[in-house]
């Protein structure tokens, strides 16, 4: 069975909620799926002041060593000013050994994301994340315009041809 890791960072829970839905979809396609939570880098005192509830503590923590064990990936990002959050970048910065050994070459990867506003950078967060995949030789698997809701302009919604998304609000 294909082993897929959903590697996500979620400060307030929106990205983890998406991760759980992505997991359902992958499992329905016959994949063995594991949620891997990206480690928090902010001190507990700061998180408390921000009202962050401490999401996904029940999920295994993502590490570079664990990434090498999987056949493919879905990366869940909470966009920060149109880019991935520093916590996700810290994890990816630790993957130099995987890059050097080619451990992630040819593995498929997709992206999903959350922003605080309609124009909060869903596409730019995904687009700037691609450099990580390209340097590892991973194969980016976008959703394209496969979902007809992407054509629906009746109300604001997340998502793009780069991946699934949600609008979390400020």
URPE-V872830 format. One record per pair of residues at least 12 apart in sequence whose C-alpha atoms are under 10 Angstrom apart, sorted by the first residue. I is the first residue (numbers start at 1). J is the second residue. If there is no record, write none. Layout:
BEGIN
i=I j=J
i=I j=J
END
This chain:
BEGIN
i=1 j=30
i=1 j=31
i=1 j=32
i=1 j=33
i=1 j=71
i=2 j=26
i=2 j=27
i=2 j=29
i=2 j=30
i=2 j=31
i=2 j=32
i=2 j=33
i=2 j=70
i=2 j=71
i=2 j=72
i=3 j=26
i=3 j=30
i=3 j=31
i=3 j=32
i=3 j=33
i=3 j=34
i=3 j=69
i=3 j=70
i=3 j=71
i=3 j=72
i=3 j=73
i=4 j=23
i=4 j=26
i=4 j=27
i=4 j=31
i=4 j=32
i=4 j=33
i=4 j=34
i=4 j=35
i=4 j=67
i=4 j=69
i=4 j=70
i=4 j=71
i=4 j=72
i=4 j=73
i=4 j=74
i=4 j=108
i=4 j=109
i=5 j=23
i=5 j=31
i=5 j=32
i=5 j=33
i=5 j=34
i=5 j=35
i=5 j=36
i=5 j=37
i=5 j=62
i=5 j=66
i=5 j=67
i=5 j=69
i=5 j=70
i=5 j=71
i=5 j=72
i=5 j=73
i=5 j=74
i=5 j=75
i=5 j=109
i=6 j=19
i=6 j=20
i=6 j=22
i=6 j=23
i=6 j=26
i=6 j=33
i=6 j=34
i=6 j=35
i=6 j=36
i=6 j=37
i=6 j=62
i=6 j=70
i=6 j=72
i=6 j=73
i=6 j=74
i=6 j=75
i=6 j=76
i=6 j=109
i=6 j=110
i=6 j=111
i=6 j=112
i=7 j=19
i=7 j=34
i=7 j=35
i=7 j=36
i=7 j=37
i=7 j=38
i=7 j=60
i=7 j=61
i=7 j=62
i=7 j=63
i=7 j=67
i=7 j=73
i=7 j=74
i=7 j=75
i=7 j=76
i=7 j=77
i=7 j=88
i=7 j=91
i=7 j=111
i=8 j=35
i=8 j=36
i=8 j=37
i=8 j=38
i=8 j=39
i=8 j=56
i=8 j=61
i=8 j=62
i=8 j=74
i=8 j=75
i=8 j=76
i=8 j=77
i=8 j=78
i=8 j=87
i=8 j=88
i=8 j=111
i=8 j=112
i=8 j=113
i=9 j=36
i=9 j=37
i=9 j=38
i=9 j=39
i=9 j=40
i=9 j=55
i=9 j=56
i=9 j=62
i=9 j=75
i=9 j=76
i=9 j=77
i=9 j=78
i=9 j=79
i=9 j=84
i=9 j=85
i=9 j=86
i=9 j=87
i=9 j=88
i=9 j=113
i=10 j=37
i=10 j=38
i=10 j=39
i=10 j=40
i=10 j=52
i=10 j=53
i=10 j=54
i=10 j=55
i=10 j=56
i=10 j=76
i=10 j=77
i=10 j=78
i=10 j=85
i=10 j=87
i=10 j=88
i=10 j=113
i=10 j=114
i=11 j=40
i=11 j=47
i=11 j=50
i=11 j=51
i=11 j=52
i=11 j=53
i=11 j=54
i=11 j=55
i=11 j=56
i=11 j=78
i=11 j=85
i=12 j=47
i=12 j=50
i=12 j=51
i=12 j=52
i=12 j=53
i=12 j=54
i=12 j=55
i=12 j=56
i=12 j=78
i=12 j=168
i=13 j=52
i=13 j=53
i=13 j=54
i=13 j=55
i=13 j=56
i=13 j=78
i=13 j=168
i=14 j=55
i=14 j=76
i=14 j=77
i=14 j=78
i=14 j=113
i=14 j=114
i=14 j=115
i=14 j=165
i=14 j=166
i=14 j=167
i=14 j=168
i=15 j=55
i=15 j=75
i=15 j=76
i=15 j=77
i=15 j=78
i=15 j=79
i=15 j=112
i=15 j=113
i=15 j=114
i=15 j=115
i=15 j=165
i=15 j=166
i=15 j=168
i=16 j=35
i=16 j=37
i=16 j=55
i=16 j=56
i=16 j=76
i=16 j=77
i=16 j=78
i=16 j=113
i=16 j=114
i=17 j=55
i=17 j=56
i=17 j=166
i=18 j=76
i=18 j=112
i=18 j=113
i=18 j=114
i=18 j=164
i=18 j=165
i=18 j=166
i=19 j=35
i=19 j=36
i=19 j=74
i=19 j=75
i=19 j=76
i=19 j=77
i=19 j=112
i=19 j=113
i=20 j=35
i=22 j=74
i=22 j=76
i=22 j=112
i=22 j=164
i=23 j=35
i=23 j=74
i=26 j=74
i=31 j=71
i=31 j=72
i=32 j=70
i=32 j=71
i=33 j=70
i=33 j=72
i=33 j=73
i=33 j=74
i=34 j=59
i=34 j=60
i=34 j=70
i=34 j=73
i=35 j=56
i=35 j=58
i=35 j=59
i=35 j=60
i=35 j=61
i=35 j=62
i=35 j=74
i=36 j=56
i=36 j=58
i=36 j=59
i=36 j=60
i=36 j=61
i=36 j=62
i=36 j=63
i=36 j=66
i=36 j=67
i=36 j=75
i=37 j=55
i=37 j=56
i=37 j=57
i=37 j=58
i=37 j=59
i=37 j=60
i=37 j=61
i=37 j=62
i=37 j=63
i=37 j=76
i=37 j=88
i=38 j=56
i=38 j=59
i=38 j=60
i=38 j=61
i=38 j=62
i=38 j=63
i=38 j=76
i=38 j=77
i=38 j=87
i=38 j=88
i=38 j=89
i=38 j=90
i=38 j=91
i=38 j=92
i=39 j=57
i=39 j=60
i=39 j=61
i=39 j=62
i=39 j=63
i=39 j=87
i=39 j=88
i=39 j=90
i=39 j=91
i=40 j=54
i=40 j=55
i=40 j=61
i=40 j=86
i=40 j=87
i=40 j=88
i=40 j=90
i=41 j=86
i=41 j=87
i=41 j=88
i=41 j=90
i=42 j=86
i=42 j=87
i=62 j=88
i=62 j=91
i=63 j=91
i=63 j=92
i=63 j=94
i=63 j=95
i=64 j=91
i=64 j=92
i=64 j=93
i=64 j=94
i=64 j=95
i=64 j=96
i=64 j=97
i=64 j=98
i=65 j=94
i=65 j=95
i=65 j=97
i=65 j=98
i=65 j=103
i=67 j=95
i=67 j=98
i=67 j=103
i=67 j=104
i=68 j=95
i=68 j=98
i=68 j=102
i=68 j=103
i=68 j=104
i=68 j=107
i=69 j=103
i=69 j=104
i=70 j=103
i=70 j=104
i=70 j=107
i=71 j=104
i=71 j=106
i=71 j=107
i=71 j=108
i=71 j=109
i=72 j=104
i=72 j=106
i=72 j=107
i=72 j=108
i=72 j=109
i=72 j=110
i=72 j=138
i=72 j=139
i=73 j=107
i=73 j=108
i=73 j=109
i=73 j=110
i=73 j=111
i=73 j=138
i=73 j=139
i=73 j=140
i=73 j=141
i=74 j=108
i=74 j=109
i=74 j=110
i=74 j=111
i=74 j=112
i=74 j=140
i=74 j=141
i=74 j=163
i=75 j=88
i=75 j=109
i=75 j=110
i=75 j=111
i=75 j=112
i=75 j=113
i=75 j=126
i=75 j=129
i=75 j=163
i=76 j=88
i=76 j=110
i=76 j=111
i=76 j=112
i=76 j=113
i=76 j=114
i=76 j=126
i=76 j=163
i=76 j=164
i=76 j=165
i=77 j=111
i=77 j=112
i=77 j=113
i=77 j=114
i=77 j=115
i=77 j=122
i=77 j=125
i=77 j=126
i=77 j=129
i=77 j=165
i=78 j=112
i=78 j=113
i=78 j=114
i=78 j=115
i=78 j=116
i=78 j=121
i=78 j=122
i=78 j=125
i=78 j=165
i=78 j=166
i=78 j=168
i=79 j=112
i=79 j=113
i=79 j=114
i=79 j=115
i=79 j=116
i=79 j=120
i=79 j=121
i=79 j=122
i=79 j=123
i=79 j=124
i=79 j=125
i=79 j=126
i=80 j=114
i=80 j=115
i=80 j=116
i=80 j=120
i=80 j=121
i=80 j=122
i=80 j=125
i=81 j=115
i=81 j=116
i=81 j=119
i=81 j=120
i=81 j=121
i=81 j=122
i=81 j=124
i=81 j=125
i=82 j=115
i=82 j=119
i=82 j=120
i=82 j=121
i=82 j=122
i=82 j=123
i=82 j=124
i=82 j=125
i=82 j=126
i=82 j=127
i=82 j=128
i=83 j=120
i=83 j=121
i=83 j=122
i=83 j=123
i=83 j=124
i=83 j=125
i=83 j=126
i=83 j=127
i=83 j=128
i=83 j=129
i=84 j=113
i=84 j=121
i=84 j=122
i=84 j=124
i=84 j=125
i=84 j=126
i=84 j=127
i=84 j=128
i=84 j=129
i=85 j=125
i=88 j=129
i=89 j=129
i=89 j=132
i=92 j=132
i=92 j=133
i=93 j=132
i=95 j=132
i=95 j=136
i=96 j=136
i=98 j=136
i=99 j=132
i=99 j=135
i=99 j=136
i=99 j=137
i=100 j=136
i=101 j=136
i=102 j=135
i=102 j=136
i=102 j=137
i=102 j=138
i=103 j=136
i=103 j=137
i=103 j=138
i=104 j=133
i=104 j=135
i=104 j=136
i=104 j=137
i=104 j=138
i=104 j=139
i=105 j=133
i=105 j=134
i=105 j=135
i=105 j=136
i=105 j=137
i=105 j=138
i=105 j=139
i=106 j=133
i=106 j=134
i=106 j=136
i=106 j=137
i=106 j=138
i=106 j=139
i=106 j=140
i=107 j=133
i=107 j=136
i=107 j=137
i=107 j=138
i=107 j=139
i=107 j=140
i=108 j=133
i=108 j=137
i=108 j=138
i=108 j=139
i=108 j=140
i=108 j=141
i=109 j=130
i=109 j=133
i=109 j=138
i=109 j=139
i=109 j=140
i=109 j=141
i=109 j=142
i=110 j=126
i=110 j=130
i=110 j=133
i=110 j=138
i=110 j=139
i=110 j=140
i=110 j=141
i=110 j=142
i=110 j=143
i=110 j=162
i=110 j=163
i=110 j=164
i=111 j=125
i=111 j=126
i=111 j=127
i=111 j=129
i=111 j=130
i=111 j=140
i=111 j=141
i=111 j=142
i=111 j=143
i=111 j=162
i=111 j=163
i=111 j=164
i=111 j=165
i=112 j=125
i=112 j=126
i=112 j=142
i=112 j=143
i=112 j=158
i=112 j=159
i=112 j=160
i=112 j=162
i=112 j=163
i=112 j=164
i=112 j=165
i=112 j=166
i=113 j=125
i=113 j=126
i=113 j=158
i=113 j=159
i=113 j=160
i=113 j=162
i=113 j=163
i=113 j=164
i=113 j=165
i=113 j=166
i=113 j=167
i=114 j=158
i=114 j=159
i=114 j=164
i=114 j=165
i=114 j=166
i=114 j=167
i=114 j=168
i=114 j=169
i=115 j=158
i=115 j=159
i=115 j=165
i=115 j=166
i=115 j=167
i=115 j=168
i=115 j=169
i=115 j=170
i=116 j=166
i=116 j=167
i=116 j=168
i=116 j=169
i=116 j=170
i=117 j=156
i=117 j=157
i=117 j=158
i=117 j=166
i=117 j=167
i=117 j=168
i=117 j=169
i=117 j=170
i=118 j=156
i=118 j=157
i=118 j=158
i=118 j=159
i=118 j=166
i=118 j=167
i=118 j=168
i=118 j=169
i=119 j=156
i=119 j=158
i=119 j=167
i=120 j=158
i=120 j=167
i=120 j=169
i=122 j=158
i=122 j=159
i=122 j=160
i=122 j=162
i=122 j=163
i=122 j=164
i=122 j=165
i=122 j=166
i=122 j=167
i=123 j=158
i=123 j=159
i=123 j=160
i=123 j=161
i=123 j=162
i=123 j=163
i=123 j=165
i=124 j=162
i=125 j=162
i=126 j=142
i=126 j=160
i=126 j=161
i=126 j=162
i=126 j=163
i=127 j=162
i=130 j=162
i=140 j=162
i=141 j=162
i=141 j=163
i=142 j=160
i=142 j=161
i=142 j=162
i=142 j=163
i=142 j=164
i=143 j=159
i=143 j=160
i=143 j=161
i=143 j=162
i=143 j=163
i=143 j=164
i=144 j=160
i=144 j=161
i=144 j=162
i=144 j=163
i=144 j=164
i=145 j=159
i=145 j=160
i=145 j=161
i=145 j=162
i=145 j=163
i=146 j=160
i=146 j=161
i=147 j=159
i=147 j=160
i=147 j=161
i=147 j=164
i=150 j=164
END
